[in-house]
Amino acid sequence: MINLILFGPPGSGKGTQAQKLVDKYNLLHISTGDLFRYEIGNKTPLGLEAKSYIDQGALVPDEVTVGMLRNKVEANRDVAGYIFDGYPRTIPQSKALDNLLREKGEEVSKLIMLDVPDVELIQRLLNRGKTSGRTDDSNEEIIQNRIQVYKDETTPVFDFYHAVGKAVKVHGVGTIDAIFEELSCEIDNL
């Protein structure tokens, strides 16, 4: 089973590449943002619990997020693996994901980071902001802040998996197909 963590700052192309990887390798793309929207929208017990934290402006505890991940994994056992997108973001979340997979007799296969220079990210997001309607993609100051938050919060996660030989960087600039080929090489060499 292939269990990937697809990593990269906003605008690095994670969503585009994740869909291509899903199609090629029969993986399930698990985005924590999508999970939260689903659980909250369907008023599940975990969704209601998450909403209570969000409504107070508080962070949703890791155990609630892990519960949502567990539900998604258990409901989709017929796939060849998973792409985790937006999770983990911290070392405790990394350990929680490792424990969840260990319960299933699995482990993280690899963390792949799409490495894109800040200047390129800013340009991509500003361009996306022209058509996406997302206000956070239209303001360069907000974009720079999002990139910095990503670096501050997620660098330790990359280091955590790199220390055990499971993290690599893939150059995220070039054509979509060229980047996909690099990602595919990393997966094919697992």
N, C-alpha and C positions, 0 to 999 in steps of 0.2 A: 504494500500500500504506500502511496506517495502522500506525504503530509508536508506541504510547503507553507512557509510564512512568506508572503510577498510584501516586501518592505519598500518604502520610498516616500519622499516628501510629497506634499500636495503638488499636482501637476507633473509628476514623474511618469505617468502613463500606466499606473497599476491597474486601473479599471479596464483599459484597452487590452493590455497584455493578459490580464486574468481571464478575460472572455476567450481569447485565443487558446490559452492553456487548458481551459475547461473543455473546449471543443476537441483538442488534440488528444488529451490524456484521460478523458472521462472523469474529471475531477469536479467536486462541488465547491463553488466559490462561496465562502462564508464571510460576509462583511458584517462587522459588528453594528454598523449603522443600520443596515437592513434588518438585522435581528431585532434591534431595539424597536424599529418602526413596526415590525410584524407583531412582536409580543405586546407592545403597548396598544396597537390598533385592534388586536384581537382580545384585548382585556384579559390576558392570561394572568395567573397569579404572579408570575415573575414580571410580566409587563406592568401590572398595577404597582408592584413593589418598586420597580425602576422609576415609574412615573412619579411616585411619591417623593423620591429623592430629587429627580429632575425639577419637579415643581417647586422645590425648596431651593433650587440653585446649587444643590450638593452633587458630588460625584457619586455615581452608582457603585456600590461596593463590588469588589471583584467576585465574590461568591454568587452574586446575582447574575453577572455577566457570564461566569463559568456555567451556571445553571442553564442559561439560554444556549450556550455553545453545546452543552451536553445534550439538550433536547434536539438540537439541529443534527448533531452527529448521529444520535440514536435513531432519528427518523429517516436517515439517509445512509443506510449501511450497504447499499448496492452500488456504490461508486468505487472507483479505483483509488480514491484518496480525496484530500481536501486542500483548498487554498485558503489560508487564513489571512484576511485583509483587514487591517485596522486593529489587530490584536495579535500578539500581546504588545503593550506599550510600556510596560514596566517589568522589572525583574520578578516581583511577586506574581504578575500575570503570566510571565514565562514559565515559572515553576508550576503554576496552576494548570497551564496548558499541558506541560509535560506530564503532570499527574493524571489529568483526564485521559490523555492518550495511553499512558502506561496501564490504566485500568482496562483498556481495550486491547492490550498487548501490542500497542503501537508506540511510535515515537516520532518526533519532528525529524523529517528527512533532511531538510535544508531550509535555511533562511536565505532568500535571495533579495538583495537590495538593489533597486534601480538607482544608480548614482548619476545625478544630473546637476550641473552647475547652477548656482542660485540665479544667475542672470537669465539662463534659459528657462528656469521654472517661472520666474516672474513674467517673462514674455508670454509663455504658454498660458498662464493663468489669466493674464490681462486679455489675451485673445479669446480665451474661453468665456471670460466675463462679458464680452460683447454679444454673445449669443445665448449664454446659459441662463441669464436672469439672476445669477447668484451675485449678490452684492459683495460677498467676501472675495470674489474673483475680479472685482472692478477697482479695488483700491490698493495701490502698491504698498502702502504702509501696513495695511492689514495682511497682505500677502507675505511681506517680509516677517511680520510677527508670527504668522502660521509656520513659516519655514524654520524660524528660530525655535519655536516651541517643539516642533518635530525633532530638531537636532538635540535639544536639551533633554527631552523625554525619552527618545528612542535609541540614542547612541549606546546607552548601557545594555539594551536588549541585543543589539548587534554584537557587542563585545561578549555578552553572556554565551551566545551560540558560537561565536568565533573561537572562544576558548576551548570548545569541545569539537572544533573542526567542522561545524555545520553552518557557517555563515560565509557568504561570498557577495562580492559586489559585481554587478553587471553594468557596463556603460549604457546609460539610458538615453543617449543622443544618437540620432540617425533615423533611418526609416523604421516604421513599425515592424516590417518584416525582418529587417536586419537585427533589431533588438530581440524579436521573438526567436530568431535562430540562436542567438546567444543564450537566451533563457532555456530553450529546448536542449542545447548542448549540456547545460548544467544538470538538467533533469535526466537526460539520457545517460549521464555518467554517475548516477546515484548507485 
